[in-house]
Amino acid sequence: MTEPTLKKSDAPAPPGFETVHVVPGPEIGAAARRQRARALTSLVSRNGAVAVLILVMIIGTITVPTFGTADNLRNTALAASFLAIIAAGMTFVIISGGIDLSVGSVYALAVILSADMSKYGSAAAILVPIVACVAVGLLQGVIIAKLGLPPFIVTLAGLTGVRGLVFFITNEGNDHPSVPGQQFFETLGTGSFLTIGNPVWITLVVFAIGWWALNRTAFGQAVQAVGGSDTAAGLMGLPVARVKMSVYAISGLTVGIAGVLSTALSGGGQEARVGNAYELSAIAAVVIGGTLLAGGVGSIVGTLAGITLLYVIQNLIVQGFNLNSYVQQVVSGFFLLIVVVLQALLSRRSAR
C-alpha cells in the first residue's frame, strides 16, 4: 500500500527554516509602480514650489531685461524678508494642524512698540516688542491647547483685539512714533553684508534654525505627529498641549523679529494699519511651499520658496507688464487656488 504523497505547498518546512511565500512577478511590478508613484507624488508636493520658482526666474530673466540685475534681486529679497520671517513661524503652526490669523495685527504691535521703545535705547527697541509678541502667541496657544477651542476662532479674536490695542496705543492711529537715531538699532535694518541687506541674512538664519528644529529635533517630529493626529500623538505619549502652545509662541517670536527689523529699516513713522492682510500672504506662502492646510506635512524650505515665488511674480508683473497692485493680488490668488487644487489631487493620488 502506497503512502499518501504530500503536495509541495503542504510539505512541512525543515526544522529551523520558515516557509517563504514568493510573490508572483506581476504583483511585484505593481507594488514597485505604486511605490514609485508615491515617491513621485511626495517629491512633487515637497519641492514643487522650488521647481516653479527656478522656472519663473529663468523666464523672467529672459523676458524682462531688468529682472535679473543684482540690484533688482537684492531689493526683491529685502522686500520679501519681513513676510518670509512671519511665514517661517506660520509653517510650524500649520504643520501642527493649527492656523494663526493674528500675525498681521501682532506685526503691527511689534512695529509700533519697537519705534516707541527706541527712545529708551536699542535693547528696549528690540526686546520689548519681541517679548510682547511671544506673550500674545503663547496666550493664544494656551487657550487653544488647554480649553480646546478652534484655532481659527481664537486667532481671529487675536486679530481684532491686538489691532484694537495698536490703535489705542497710537491714539486711534494718529500717532506715528519714529526712531530718534539709535545707531545699532537702525544698522540692524539698514546695514548690509556683502552688499546684501542685514534683514535678508537674518531671514536666512531664521529659516536655517527652523529647518533644523523641524527636521533634526524631537520637537519637530512631535509637531508633525500632532498635526497628523493629535489623538494618536497623545496615545504615543507626546506632550500635545505643550507642542501646540510652543508653535504659537514660535509664531509670535518670528512676527516680533519681523516687526523689529521693519522698524529698524524704515526708522519708524508707520501707520497703525501696517501689516494688514499679512496673515493671508503668510498662509499663502506656506501652502504654496507644499505644507498641507490639514497639517502633518510641511517643508520650511518650501515656505521660503513659496514666499520668494510670490514676490518674484509681483516683481515681474510690475516690471514686465506695468500693472498695479490689484492685478498682483488677482494673480497671487489665482496661483494659490491652483496650488491648493494640485495639493488635493496629489493627496488623493497618494491615498490611492
Salt bridges, closest charged atoms under 4 A:
ASP71 OD1 - ARG74 NH2 2.32
ASP116 OD1 - LYS119 NZ 2.92
ASP230 OD2 - LYS244 NZ 3.24
